[in-house]
Amino acid sequence: MHETAMHETAHTEFPSDFLTIESLTPAGLRRILDRAGALKAGDEDARLTDMTVGLLFEKPSTRTRTSFEAGVTQLGAHPTFLGPDEIHLGHGEPVKDTARALSQYVDLLVARLNDHDDLVELANYADVPVVNALTDQAHPCQALADLLTLREITDDDTTVTWVGDGNNVARSLVVGCALAGVDLRLATPPGYGVDDDALATAADLGGAPTLFDSPTAAVEGAEAVYTDVWISMGEANQRAEKLPAFEGYQVNEELLADTDAAVMHCLPANRGEEVTDAVLEGDRSVVWQQAGNRMPTQQALLLELLGR
């Protein structure tokens, strides 16, 4: 059984689990990104032969599930998918019981859960590494793909602007950019900013983002502009309340008129809401590059966690 402090605050180069992006050091993050680049280029030959990776998913998924399943298979391991209809996690069986049983069958657990506290408990009781494939608080695997994409499309002095909701993706990006030395700007509506804990963590790492009230000012001079849905999974009942607050925060051709910035989105996108179809399909869009980078970054992460 692991200790909670190890999961949430340890800054060893490679933690026993990957629950949030801040569990990495800058050196550890660079190593994962370097290895991901080598995997993508076909220059990495390490494998996870004869291993089994369990995928516990309480939430729907397209890119996360497929990139993990395909990536694990490419590395020579066997993925075992357990969806909401196939697990008793949180209903019918305590999380700690699921963790202790599955630890005897698999070499690593990838979990996409509703509640981050459940993820922490899963990791506390599991005897194998646990990877966060998205919770309400964090999406660190997406941050890895985002940072690899930024490395590929920009130089060392990178400025990226987040426009929209300060959600779990934004939180992980805030800390990830601080770890990577990327200058981040945040343009979020009042009441929908990134939480103070994430901002404080980034500040402690020497990379606090710059906060903007105006998306127009925030995108000026940026190399990339990043947005995500305004209504996240599980927030459908908040739609009528949230949408008016985001007026003026759409990433569209007018907002990007005076910048050559690349456009990023973690997908799925609500075209016509947080981003226009024209921008998403335009020449400056790198969203498909981002989506593709999910697999090599996750493969690099698994290889490091399993010591290969």
LINNOR-V633098 format. One line per field, one symbol per residue. burial: I if it has 24 or more other C-alpha atoms within 12 Angstrom, else O. A space follows every 50 residues. Layout:
burial: ???
This chain:
burial: OIOOOIIIOOIOOIIIIIIIIIIIIIOIIIIIIIIIIOIIOOOOOOIIOO IIIIIIIIIIIOIIIIIIIIIIOIIOIIIIIIOOOOIOIIOOOOIIIIII OIIOOIIIIIIIIIIIOIIIIIIIIIIIIIIIIIIIIIIIIIIIIIIIII IIIOOOOIIIIIIIIIIIIIIIIIIIIIIIIIIIIIIIIOOIIIIOOIIO IIIOIOIIIIIIIIIIIIIIIIIIIIIIIIIIOOOOOOOOOOIOOIOOII IIIOIIOOIOIIIIIIIIIOOOIIIIOOIIOOOIIIIIIIIIIIIIIIII IIIIIIOO
